[in-house]
Amino acid sequence: MFEVPETRYARNGDIHLAYQILGDGPVDLVLFGTFVSHVELIWEDVDAASFLRRLASFSRLIIFDKRGVGMSDPLPTDSPPTLEERLEDVRAVMDAAGSETAVLFGNSEGAQLGVLFATTYPDRTRALVMMGGFAKIRRTPDYPIGVPDAVIDRTMAYLSDHWGEPDAVGVVLPSVMPNEAKRSWWAQFARRSTSPGGAVSQFRMNWDADIRHLLPVVQVPTLVLHAEEDEWVRVDSARYLAEHIAGAIFVALPGGDHLPYVELGPQVAEEVQEFVTGSRGPVETDRVLATVLFTDIVGSTERAAQEGDEPWARLIDGHDRDVRRQLERFGGHHIRSTGDGFLALFDGPARAIRCGEAIHEVVKPQGLSVRVGVHTGEVELREDGVAGLAVHLCARVTDVAGPGELLVSGVVPALVVGSGIEFEDRGHHDLKGVPGLWQLLEVTGT
């Protein structure tokens, strides 16, 4: 349904750099962000996938994992890459992707890299976009908006001890904190991006870098975006960038997310599209009838605490592998992983139900129990994701299910008459955020 772009590898000397290309727009857009990056795993989050597809709707989007991050070659934790090495990595990826000139989009420390590239290779830089960026982090007498050394030391100690924990996600993505599944997924994403030692090593390089002297040299159109309540990098840092780059446009965004993938994704994409193309084009959607399936591991937070990080990560990897096999077996289209569950679409409810029952069985040997919800309704198939009331309703059906249960909405039984699937009425429920009362039924036999 929505294919993940093919992962390819560019080479800069002995270093292999994982990259992907999506879209066929008239303008190349090269997106490089933080060391929290994994070009394949990122597509499992519906908001992140939606953001990337939105960018690709008006561009030829090129994304890549920087050296030492995600699917690119790892590096020793005591030898973080320099800005100059990463500069040549960008050039190597553009060369491999056949990109002569591009708009560069740098997130967080990627802003420094974008400035360095734009001033070193102005003939290959069409424009520059920065979000959550900074010219310098460390406070000095001539840079009073920087971060004091004592705060930096405390931050590095915290990262070393708590890297990849769900509570640490709130530092850069406060919008996901109320959603336990979302919070857990982004914590896993951080762990899969780099190790605690790798995080600390690369943070140390970021805090020592200073590109203030390059800002007046930037000669390309520049857009500076920043969340007003960003606690990781304060908005004053972005204002400094905009004030010292000739003609730069500064846009303050509502909210506190440091990364553009979740809450701020739609607005960031609109701002970038208008900056690049001069207009804010609509996102095309198709509405089709489909069967939605959600799964959710019961008691995942408590189990993760009991198991510990590494055993739990291995358990989740096994769970994900087994669930994907069942989705493939029954013809399901994997849309995203939530960290402790899956969202998938099916052409019909009978196959979705049988897939849900099979998932119950394959996770039992791992000592896991899942709840499953199924609903059939009209969904929006968008270039930037899947949405609609049917998706939201199915999520709420799943919330009602107990351990080892598969619940369906009241519209499903009439669609599987003659299939041999049996149901037991579970009454009518008021589902949060969904109008009216909805009949739910438990699958008791297939």
Buried (B, 14 or more C-beta within 10 A) or exposed (E): EBEBBEBBBBBBEEBBBBBBBBBEBEBBBBBBBBBBBBBBBBBBBBBBBBBBBBBBBBBBBBBBBBBBBBBBBBBEBEEBBEBEBBBBBBBBBBBBBEBEBBBBBBBBBBBBBBBBBBBBBBEBBBBBBBBBBBBBBBBEEEBEBBBEEEEBEEBBEBBEEBBBBBEBBBBBBBBBBEBBBBBBBBBBBBBBBBBBBBBBBBBEBBBEBBBBEBBEBBBBBBBBBBBEBBEBBBBEBBBBBBEBBEEBBBBBBEBBBBBBBBBBBBBBBBBBBBBBBEEEEEBEBEEEEBBBBBBBBBEBBEBBEEBEBEEBBEBBEBBBEBBBEBBEEBEBBBBBBBBBBBBBBBBBBBBBBBBBBBBBEBBEEBEBBBBBBBBBBEBBBBBBBBBBBBBBBBBBBBBBBEEEBBBBBBBBBEBBEEBEBEBEEBEEBEBEEBEEEBBBBBBEEB
